Amino acid sequence: MTEYQFLEPFTFTKKNVTLRNRVVIPPMTERMAFEDGTVTSDELAYYAQRANGAGLFITAVANVNAVGKGFEGELSVADDRFIPGLRRLAATIKAGGAKAILQIFSAGRMTNSAILRGQQPVSASAVAAPRPGYETPRALTNEEILQTITDFGEATRRAIEAGFDGVELHGANTYLIQQFFSPHSNRREDEWGGDVNARMRFPLAVIKVAQSVIEQYATRPFLLGYRLSPEEIEEPGITMDDTLALVDQLKETPLDYLHVSQSDVWRTSYRDKTSTAIINDEIKTHLAGKMPMIVVGNLAKPADVNRAAADYDLVALGHEVLYEPRWVEKVRSGDEDTIRYAFSRSELADLNIAPTFLDMIRIVSGKKGIPFTNK
């Protein structure tokens, strides 16, 4: 049997939390919560089926307040009444041996008034996302910004009370934290906007309040992670220079890891077509070993995952664990030949993939499509 680096244990040294291996299941939008954001039995079945292999399991995102809801079927951590359901979710993941991380966010302008039940979306500034169908948001007031930061703190407290092993702050994929950092969505002229350093104030404030809550409420080691997207296609948009400046600040915070959201682990810049530098390598260099990083994107076969594990701390498998929930177990037992890299429509129920989840997979898969074995 091949000896793979990604099967080795990994320890977050700041908190002395050890994972059984270096494989991460990243957050994937499954849209299987109830309308109000409460955990469902469908979700529990999905997580239970996949929690027996990876070292770290990050949930689908949960909104921190009502105006932060981005889509139907989204988890919520906006009120104490959600704690019992979230407690069942954390326990389900941990029963399989994985550490359970709750990803938290506000969608900001990446939602609409129908999803918000008549409320206008909010953002750093009143600038619509340059994509078909998106509404112009309302700029948050200073008081609302401070309340949103508090909401992230309260969400962290609820995650602690629900029994999770950590939270991941979703500063990627064009959502609110990223919107404050982006020169496209943040045109503010107060303390929350301006140059790249000023645009960092909101994400850094969210990190600070989350860490403060962890210090106040956590009675056991509790991880704090941050996810970012390195570049934006918008003009003006986030550049690699912006991101590396942010990384230089993030590495000085109490964060336990940085999660880089990309479609390919080894991708180069899509803003600067002349650059041959691998984005993850640039970020790794700037981190200078001060915190581990999770990489994700276009990983499926053990050889590719091992190649990524040779260069980076933690490697995330997204869609592949949807098709093959026992991916890690099969690799560990030497049954690689039985790993599925596609699935049939008749297997959807057995894989606990609900119709709403399948729709989301279609959206994310884009031109690549879903690897069905039969059409």
N, C-alpha and C positions, 0 to 999 in steps of 0.2 A: 504494500500500500504506500502511495506517495506521501511523504511528510510535507504538509503544507504549513506555511508560516501563519496563515490566518486562523488556524485551529489552536494556536498557542494562547494562553491566558494573557490578559492585559489589565494593568492596574492604573487607575487615575490617582496619581501620587498625592495630589493636594488633599484628597478626601480619603485615601487608602481604600478605594472601592475597586474590587477585582472582578473582571468579567471572565467567564469560562473560555471565551475565545474572542477574536477580533472582528467578528462578523456582526454587522448592524442591520436591522430592518428599519429603513428610513420611514418618515411619515408619508402615508399615502392616503389621499382623500377618498374615503369609502362611502360617504353620504348614507350611512345606515343608522344614524341616530334618529330619535323621534323629532318631530317638528320643533319642539322647544329646546332640543339639545341634550335630552336625557339619553343615557346609554341604553341600547336595546340588547335583547338576547341574540339577535343576528350578529351584532358586533362582537359579543363575547365569544360566540362560536368561531368567528373568523380569527380573533386573536389567539384563542386557545389552540387552534389547529397549527399555528405557526410559532408558538413560543417555546418549543422544545429544543430548538437548535441554536439560534443566534445568541450572542452574549448580551446584546443591547437591543431593545425593542422600543422604538419611538412611535407614539400613537399618531393617528390623524389629528389635525390641529383642532384646538378648542378655543372658542372666542372668549375674551375676558370681559366683554360687556355687550349689551344688546345691539348697539349700533356697530359693533365690530363683526357681526355675522356676515359671512361671505357667500354662503350657499345653503340650500336646503339640505337637511340631513346632517348638519354639522354639529359636532360636540360643543357643549358649552361648559365653562367653568366660571360663569358670571355671577353665581349666587350659591350660598351654602346648601340650597336644596339639591344641587347636583352632586354633592359629595357622596351620598350613598351609592349612586350608580358608578361614579368614578372609582369608588373603593372596590367595587366588584371588578371593574376593568383592570385596576392595578393588581388585584389578587390573582386574576386569571392569567395575566402575563407572568407574574412572579412564580406561579405554580408550575410553569413550564421550565423554570430555571433561568429565564432572561431577566435582566434588570429592566424596570419599567420607567420610561420617560414620557411625560405629558408635554406635548408641544402646545404652546399658547400664542395667541395673536389677536390683532384686530385687522380686519380686511381693508379698512380705510376706503379708498375710492373704488376698490375692486369688488363692488357689490352693486345693488340697485335698490330703488325705493320699494319695489315689490317684495324683495327678500326682507327688507327692513320694515315691512308692513306700513308703508306710507312715509316713513322718515327719509329725508335726503341723506345720501352718503356723506361722509366727512373725510377730510384729509388735511395735510399740512397747509395746502392752499387750494383755492377754487379753480383747479386745473383738471380737466377730464383726462382720463387715460386715452392715449391716441390709438384706440382700437374700436372697431365697430360696436355700437350699442351701449357704450359706457356713458353714464350721466356725469354732468359737472357736479363735483362735490361741494360741500360747504366747508370753508376753512374753520378749523377748530379755534376757539378762543383760548387765551392763555389759561383761564380757569379750567376749561375742558381738557387741555393738554395735561395739566397737573392731575386732574381726576383720572385721566387715562393711565398715567404713570402709576397712580395709586391702584387702579384696577389690575394692572399687571402684578403688583405686589400682593393684592388679595387673591388673585388666581394662584400665585405661588403658594400662599398659605393653604389654600384649599387642596392643592396637589399634595402638600405635606400631610395634611390631615387624612387624605384619601389613601395614603400609603405608597405613593409613587417613590421611586428612587431618585427622581430629579425632574427638572423642567427644561425644555428647550425654547428659548425665545426666538420666534420666527421673524428674523430680520431679512428674509429673502423673498423671492418670487413676486415682487412688486407690491407686497402688502404694507400696512401702515408704517411699521418701523423703517422699512426701506424707503417709503415715500418721504419720510422726514430727511433721510440721507440723500435722496436724489435731487439734483438740480432741476429736473423736469417737473416734479410734483411739489417741490418746496421752493416757493418764490417769496417766502416771508421776509419782512424787513425788521422783525423784532429779534429777540435773543435766540429764537428757535430756527432762524434761517440766516442765509448769507453764504460765506465761503465754506469750504469743505470742513473746517474745524467747527464752525457754528452748526453745520448740519449734523454733526455727530452728537450734539447735546442730548437730543431725545433718546437715541439708542443707549447712550451711556447712562442716562438717568434711569432708564428701565432696568438696565443691568444693576445699577446701584440699589434700587429699591428691592429688586428680587433678592440680591445678596443680603440686604438688611433683614428681610423677612426670614430668610433661611437661618441667619444667625439668631433670630429671636425665637423661632418656632420649631426648628428641626431638632429632634432629640437623637438623631442618627445621621450618618453621612448622607448628604443630599446634593446631587450633582446639579450644576448650572451650566447649560450649553447655549450656544448662539449659532444660528444658521444665517448665512449670507449668500447673495448672488453676486458674483464678481463684476459683472458688467450689465448695462442696459442697452437696448437697441434704440431707445428714444433719444431725440436730440432736443435740448441738451440731456445727457444721461450720465449715469455712473460710469466712470472710466477705471482702468486698472490702477492708475495713479491715485484716484480717490480711494479705491478699495485697500490698497497697500497702506495708505495713510490711516485708514480706519483700523486695519489689522495691527498697525504699530501701537494704536491706543488700546485695542482689545486685549493685547497680550499683557498689558499692565493691570488689567482688571482681575477680579477673583474668578473669572470663568474657568470651568474645568475642561472645556473642549470647544473647538470651532468646527462647524459643519458646513462644508462648501457645497452649495447646490449647483450642479451642472449636469448636462446631458451626456457628457463623456469625461471620464477621469483625466484623459490625456489631451483635452482640447486646448487649442491656442486661442488667442483673442479673435473675436468676431468684429470688434471695432477697428482694430489695427491689423489689416490683412498682411502687413509686411512682417509682423512679429512671428518668430518661430518658438518663442518661449512657452513652455507649458504653464498654464495659469496656476495649477496646484503647486508646482515647484516654486513659483515666485512667492506664493503665500507661505509655503513651508519655510522658505529662506527668511522671510520677514518675521515669522513666529519665533525663529531662533531657538526652538526647543522649549519655549516657555509654556506651551500648552499643546496637547495632542490635537490632531485634526482628523475629521471623518471625511472621506471622499466617496463620491457616488457618481454613477453614470456609465451605462453601457457595459455593465459587468454581469456575466451570466455563467460562463464556464469556469471550473476550478482553476485552470491555468491562468486565466485573465485576472481572477480575484487574487491569486497568489502573486502575480506580477505587481498588482497595486499594493498588496501587503508588504512587498519588499521595499517600497518607497514611502509608504504612508502608515500612520498608526492604526487606523480603523477603516474598514472597507464596508460599504453599504450595498446590499442587494435589494433592489426595488421590485420591479415587475416579475423578476424571476421567481421570487418566493410566492407570488400569486399562483403561478403555474405549478410550482413544485414546493409545497409547504415543508417537505422533509429534505430540502436541499442539503443543509448542513449535516443532518444525520446520515444521509446517503454517502456523502463524501467521507465522513468520519469512519463509516463502516466498510469503505472500499467498494461501494455499490454505485460508482459514478456512471456506469453504463445504463443505469435505470433512471437517471435524472431526466425529467421532462422539460423540454424547452418550448413546448406548445401545448395547447389543450383543446378539447372539443366542447361544443356547446352543451353536450349531454353531461359534462363534468362540472358545470357551473355550480349546481346545488351541492355537490360533494366537496367543492372547494370553498363553499360558503361565500360565494361572490353573488350578491344580490343584484337585481337589474339596475338599481341606481349606481352601484359600484361599477358595473360593466359599462354604463354610459360614461362614467368618469374616466375609465381606462381608455375608452375610445377617444375622448377629447385629448388626453395626455399623449396617447400613442401617435396621433396625427397621421402623417403620411406613411409612417412605418406600418401602421395597422396592428391589429391584434393577431398574434400567432395561433390562429385556429388550425387544427389539423384537418378540419373539413369546413367547406364554405357553405 
